[in-house]
């Protein structure tokens, strides 16, 4: 059996009305065509976004790792420059 190789093969389009992404702060896997894959979430809390240095017009927050290995919270706009696909995170393994 062929394993899915891309999020497009196993995820949902961000604009799919039948499988919309959660917009309640739930962490999901996002894909943005120009930049790749990110752990992200939708956040409309303007004051929290501003505290994190993100403009309120960029509600798709995500963990961004830059070239010098630092991580920061960044944001994408909705629409053509924003994420294109999403999928739920896998469930953690069951403990014994």
Residue frames as a rotation matrix with the C-alpha (Angstrom) as fourth column:
UNK 1
0.582 0.813 0.000 0.00
0.813 -0.582 0.000 0.00
0.000 0.000 -1.000 0.00
UNK 2
-0.237 -0.648 0.724 1.36
0.602 -0.683 -0.414 3.41
0.763 0.337 0.552 -0.97
UNK 3
-0.103 0.113 -0.988 1.81
0.922 -0.363 -0.138 5.78
-0.374 -0.925 -0.067 1.98
UNK 4
0.877 0.395 0.273 0.67
0.467 -0.836 -0.290 9.38
0.113 0.382 -0.917 1.53
UNK 5
-0.101 -0.992 0.076 3.65
0.972 -0.115 -0.205 11.59
0.212 0.053 0.976 0.77
UNK 6
-0.844 -0.165 0.511 2.14
0.147 -0.986 -0.076 15.05
0.516 0.011 0.856 1.13
UNK 7
-0.781 0.593 -0.195 -0.43
0.047 -0.255 -0.966 16.81
-0.623 -0.764 0.171 3.25
UNK 8
-0.420 0.636 -0.648 -2.45
-0.898 -0.396 0.193 17.33
-0.134 0.663 0.737 0.08
UNK 9
-0.508 0.183 -0.842 -2.85
-0.324 0.864 0.384 13.54
0.798 0.468 -0.379 -0.17
UNK 10
-0.467 0.291 -0.835 -3.99
0.695 0.705 -0.144 13.03
0.546 -0.647 -0.531 3.41
UNK 11
-0.783 0.155 -0.602 -5.22
0.387 -0.636 -0.667 16.43
-0.486 -0.756 0.438 4.62
UNK 12
0.279 0.940 0.194 -7.95
0.898 -0.184 -0.401 18.87
-0.341 0.286 -0.895 3.76
UNK 13
-0.347 -0.277 0.896 -7.95
0.616 -0.788 -0.005 22.05
0.707 0.550 0.444 1.74
UNK 14
-0.900 -0.068 -0.431 -8.18
0.399 -0.529 -0.749 25.00
-0.177 -0.846 0.503 4.09
UNK 15
-0.707 0.653 -0.271 -11.24
-0.681 -0.732 0.012 26.26
-0.190 0.193 0.963 2.17
UNK 16
-0.773 0.434 -0.463 -13.07
0.123 0.819 0.561 22.90
0.623 0.377 -0.686 2.07
UNK 17
-0.307 0.716 0.627 -16.59
-0.823 -0.531 0.203 23.64
0.478 -0.453 0.752 3.40
UNK 18
0.626 0.567 -0.535 -17.16
-0.275 0.803 0.529 19.98
0.729 -0.184 0.659 4.26
UNK 19
0.496 -0.552 -0.670 -13.96
0.828 0.533 0.173 19.69
0.262 -0.641 0.722 6.34
UNK 20
0.643 -0.247 0.725 -13.23
-0.136 -0.968 -0.209 23.16
0.754 0.036 -0.656 7.69
UNK 21
-0.413 -0.832 -0.370 -10.23
0.368 0.218 -0.904 23.62
0.833 -0.509 0.216 9.98
UNK 22
0.338 0.498 -0.798 -10.98
0.935 -0.080 0.346 24.24
0.109 -0.863 -0.493 13.65
UNK 23
-0.147 -0.339 0.929 -10.92
0.237 -0.924 -0.300 27.91
0.960 0.176 0.216 14.55
UNK 24
0.858 0.498 0.126 -11.02
-0.053 -0.158 0.986 27.48
0.511 -0.853 -0.109 18.31
UNK 25
0.388 -0.799 0.459 -7.29
-0.921 -0.344 0.181 27.43
0.014 -0.493 -0.870 19.06
UNK 26
0.821 -0.076 0.565 -6.91
-0.030 0.984 0.176 23.68
-0.570 -0.161 0.806 18.49
UNK 27
-0.129 -0.938 -0.321 -3.40
-0.681 -0.152 0.716 22.86
-0.720 0.311 -0.620 17.30
UNK 28
0.842 0.370 0.393 -3.28
0.074 0.642 -0.763 21.32
-0.535 0.672 0.513 13.82
UNK 29
-0.312 -0.898 0.310 -0.75
0.544 0.099 0.833 20.68
-0.779 0.428 0.457 11.07
UNK 30
0.680 0.488 -0.547 -0.79
-0.099 -0.678 -0.728 23.44
-0.726 0.550 -0.413 8.44
UNK 31
-0.163 -0.727 0.667 0.75
0.861 0.224 0.456 23.59
-0.481 0.649 0.590 5.01
UNK 32
0.587 0.199 -0.785 1.51
-0.194 -0.906 -0.375 26.81
-0.786 0.373 -0.494 3.17
UNK 33
0.934 -0.093 0.344 2.57
0.341 0.516 -0.786 26.18
-0.105 0.851 0.514 -0.42
UNK 34
0.644 -0.717 0.267 5.59
-0.237 -0.519 -0.821 28.49
0.728 0.465 -0.504 -0.42
UNK 35
0.018 -0.663 0.748 6.95
-0.912 -0.318 -0.259 27.64
0.410 -0.678 -0.610 3.02
UNK 36
-0.673 -0.323 -0.665 6.04
-0.167 0.943 -0.289 24.06
0.720 -0.083 -0.689 3.91
UNK 37
0.197 0.730 -0.655 4.53
0.421 0.540 0.729 22.47
0.885 -0.420 -0.200 7.01
UNK 38
-0.672 -0.362 0.646 3.92
-0.347 -0.617 -0.707 24.00
0.654 -0.699 0.289 10.44
UNK 39
-0.441 0.567 -0.696 2.31
0.891 0.371 -0.262 23.29
0.110 -0.735 -0.669 13.78
UNK 40
-0.908 0.119 0.401 -0.36
-0.056 -0.984 0.166 25.98
0.415 0.128 0.901 13.92
UNK 41
-0.374 0.841 -0.392 -3.71
0.880 0.187 -0.438 27.17
-0.295 -0.508 -0.809 15.23
UNK 42
-0.148 0.451 0.880 -6.29
0.523 -0.720 0.457 29.87
0.840 0.527 -0.129 14.54
UNK 43
-0.356 -0.054 -0.933 -6.23
0.904 -0.272 -0.329 32.73
-0.236 -0.961 0.146 17.02
UNK 44
0.082 0.461 0.883 -8.51
0.605 -0.727 0.323 35.76
0.792 0.508 -0.339 16.93
UNK 45
0.660 0.066 -0.749 -7.42
0.711 -0.376 0.594 37.11
-0.242 -0.924 -0.295 20.33
UNK 46
0.717 -0.330 0.614 -6.09
0.257 -0.694 -0.673 40.47
0.648 0.640 -0.413 19.11
UNK 47
0.725 -0.465 0.507 -4.31
-0.683 -0.577 0.448 41.39
0.084 -0.671 -0.736 22.35
UNK 48
0.569 -0.534 0.625 -2.52
0.010 0.765 0.644 38.02
-0.822 -0.361 0.441 22.51
UNK 49
0.635 -0.324 0.701 -1.51
0.772 0.236 -0.590 38.28
0.026 0.916 0.401 18.86
UNK 50
0.752 -0.349 0.560 -0.13
-0.148 -0.916 -0.372 41.79
0.643 0.197 -0.741 19.43
UNK 51
0.702 -0.511 0.497 1.81
-0.574 0.008 0.819 40.61
-0.422 -0.860 -0.287 22.51
UNK 52
0.398 -0.532 0.748 3.41
0.425 0.829 0.363 37.96
-0.813 0.174 0.556 20.29
UNK 53
-0.423 -0.621 -0.660 4.24
-0.223 -0.634 0.740 40.59
-0.878 0.460 0.129 17.65
UNK 54
-0.751 0.248 0.612 1.68
0.641 0.493 0.588 39.34
-0.156 0.834 -0.529 15.11
UNK 55
-0.859 0.504 -0.095 -0.70
-0.510 -0.822 0.252 41.70
0.049 0.264 0.963 13.32
UNK 56
-0.351 0.805 0.478 -4.37
-0.332 0.370 -0.867 40.86
-0.876 -0.463 0.137 14.00
UNK 57
0.448 0.519 -0.728 -4.85
-0.853 0.006 -0.521 40.39
-0.266 0.855 0.445 10.25
UNK 58
-0.295 -0.601 -0.742 -2.66
-0.664 0.688 -0.293 37.25
0.687 0.407 -0.602 10.50
UNK 59
0.338 0.564 0.753 -4.91
-0.941 0.181 0.287 34.91
0.026 -0.806 0.592 12.57
UNK 60
0.903 -0.087 -0.421 -3.22
0.023 0.988 -0.153 31.63
0.430 0.129 0.894 11.54
UNK 61
0.460 -0.759 0.461 -0.53
-0.874 -0.295 0.385 31.45
-0.156 -0.580 -0.799 14.22
UNK 62
0.912 -0.214 -0.351 2.26
0.086 0.934 -0.346 28.91
0.402 0.286 0.870 13.79
UNK 63
0.615 -0.789 0.002 5.62
0.058 0.048 0.997 27.86
-0.786 -0.613 0.076 15.21
UNK 64
0.939 -0.343 -0.035 8.32
-0.119 -0.230 -0.966 29.21
0.323 0.911 -0.257 12.92
UNK 65
0.552 -0.834 -0.007 11.94
0.459 0.296 0.838 28.08
-0.696 -0.466 0.546 13.02
UNK 66
0.892 -0.244 -0.379 14.38
-0.434 -0.696 -0.572 30.47
-0.124 0.675 -0.727 11.41
UNK 67
0.678 -0.639 -0.363 17.79
-0.067 0.439 -0.896 29.77
0.732 0.632 0.255 9.96
UNK 68
-0.341 -0.856 0.390 19.71
-0.570 -0.141 -0.809 30.40
0.747 -0.498 -0.440 13.18
UNK 69
-0.576 0.126 -0.808 17.66
0.343 0.934 -0.099 27.67
0.742 -0.334 -0.581 14.91
UNK 70
-0.935 0.353 0.033 15.47
-0.197 -0.440 -0.876 29.99
-0.294 -0.826 0.481 17.03
UNK 71
-0.514 0.848 0.129 11.76
0.797 0.416 0.438 29.30
0.318 0.328 -0.890 17.24
UNK 72
-0.925 0.308 -0.224 9.09
-0.172 -0.863 -0.476 31.97
-0.340 -0.401 0.850 17.38
UNK 73
-0.090 0.953 0.290 5.37
0.684 0.271 -0.678 32.37
-0.724 0.137 -0.676 16.90
UNK 74
-0.956 -0.166 -0.241 4.51
-0.078 -0.649 0.757 33.87
-0.282 0.742 0.608 13.53
UNK 75
-0.102 0.992 0.075 1.28
0.051 0.080 -0.996 34.30
-0.993 -0.098 -0.058 11.59
UNK 76
-0.875 -0.009 0.485 -0.32
0.481 0.110 0.870 33.79
-0.061 0.994 -0.091 8.18
UNK 77
-0.619 0.730 -0.289 -3.15
-0.726 -0.673 -0.142 35.77
-0.298 0.122 0.947 6.66
UNK 78
0.018 0.681 0.732 -6.32
0.239 0.708 -0.665 34.10
-0.971 0.187 -0.150 5.54
UNK 79
0.776 0.372 -0.510 -6.67
-0.372 -0.382 -0.846 33.84
-0.510 0.846 -0.158 1.79
UNK 80
0.929 -0.305 -0.208 -4.22
-0.067 0.416 -0.907 33.26
0.363 0.857 0.367 -1.05
UNK 81
0.033 -0.984 0.172 -1.08
-0.513 -0.165 -0.843 33.94
0.858 -0.061 -0.510 1.01
UNK 82
0.111 0.097 0.989 -2.21
-0.984 0.150 0.096 31.86
-0.139 -0.984 0.112 3.96
UNK 83
-0.627 -0.322 0.710 -2.23
-0.341 0.932 0.122 28.13
-0.701 -0.166 -0.694 4.65
UNK 84
-0.421 0.429 -0.799 -3.57
-0.864 0.077 0.497 25.95
0.275 0.900 0.338 1.85
UNK 85
0.106 0.397 -0.912 -4.10
-0.077 0.918 0.390 22.62
0.991 0.029 0.128 3.65
UNK 86
-0.227 -0.156 0.961 -4.58
-0.958 -0.141 -0.249 21.31
0.174 -0.978 -0.118 7.16
UNK 87
0.070 0.337 -0.939 -4.95
-0.008 0.941 0.338 18.07
0.997 -0.016 0.069 9.05
UNK 88
0.877 0.234 0.419 -5.53
-0.416 -0.065 0.907 17.11
0.239 -0.970 0.040 12.69
UNK 89
-0.225 -0.948 0.225 -2.53
-0.946 0.157 -0.283 16.14
0.233 -0.277 -0.932 14.73
UNK 90
-0.129 0.159 -0.979 -2.21
-0.059 0.984 0.168 12.40
0.990 0.079 -0.118 15.35
UNK 91
0.849 0.440 0.293 -3.37
-0.345 0.042 0.938 11.09
0.400 -0.897 0.188 18.70
UNK 92
-0.085 -0.916 0.391 -0.57
-0.984 0.016 -0.177 10.42
0.156 -0.400 -0.903 21.19
UNK 93
-0.408 -0.109 -0.907 0.38
-0.183 0.982 -0.036 6.79
0.894 0.151 -0.421 21.77
UNK 94
0.715 0.689 0.118 -1.51
-0.322 0.175 0.930 4.98
0.620 -0.703 0.347 24.52
UNK 95
-0.229 -0.780 0.582 0.45
-0.924 -0.014 -0.383 4.47
0.307 -0.625 -0.717 27.71
UNK 96
-0.080 0.157 -0.984 0.82
-0.012 0.987 0.159 1.02
0.997 0.025 -0.077 29.19
